[in-house]
């Protein structure tokens, strides 16, 4: 059976191959609704399948969006990747995902691979973008949107959460429960001091403690972002002589580890220890007790990132686009802090 071509579609629809191309590619020129319907009906009747490889070679762009994340095994990044995929699908795009495992060389590897594939754009969740990675982006003149983090190495459009404000409100909420102070589980020595959400969460904690006239000295503890290492850190902290009355964790995954350590040590939560996290991963509602946390709107963030990465005007000067899109955060109160499960606006 002969392969159906674009010429065949044009003949059946009674139009030009250029118009068929505009319908398939959603542009660059508009097509009248009635004409579009004729073209789509002809495509369906003939069973035409566009040659995506040929289209990519001609336009020097594919229908792909590259998404680079630190670790999609972590619930937050897994949920974010899913939200990006859904938003991209609504725009007729597919997503390629690369995991850096917090290793700079792997980030550069995926940057080169995705940009070499001529993706339509790149959404980057970078833990600590280095100069080499920034040089790769500049060399390809790539359309890049930073998501969740704002590395200092490049000044590109970013979509983030109000991390400082969200953390500050959560810690203030704990202090309003009457706790004498709140300890913080932050990141590690490798966590960037600027542009990283965890650093911003720690800053929000410091500001809230200052609001109540409390010292932060000796009350912030380092831990990797995952529950397993945070569990080990929490075992030592909670079994020690200076067990804190309340803990703010920079990520929900860390908070899950803290809750497990408290359960092993037979420490009642929230009676003897209050715990709050950040991110509102789906699992937060199912922990024991359910976790109070700061919710981030990952669907809104993903949709904004996809829209920005596909927006042809976003990089033009004087076009009115803000280079930073900040999505509000809100506190979701559950039993781990001693509250009923009613969301509270920060």
Protein Blocks (a to p, Z undefined) as FASTA:
>chain_A
ZZddfklmmmmnopafklmmmmmnopabdcdfklmmmmmmmmmmnopacdfklmmmmnop
afbdcdddfblmbmklmmmmmmmmmmmmmnopacddddeklpaklmmmmmmmmmmnopab
dcdddfbacfklmmmmmmnopacddehiacfkbccddddddfklmmmmmmmmmmmnopab
dcdddddfklcfehpaklmmmmmmmmmmmmnopafehpaccddfbfklmmmmmmmmmmmm
klcfbdcdfbfklmmmmmmmmmmnopacfkloccddehjaaklmmmccddddddddfklm
mmmmmmmmmmmklmpghklpafbdcddddddddfknopacddddZZ
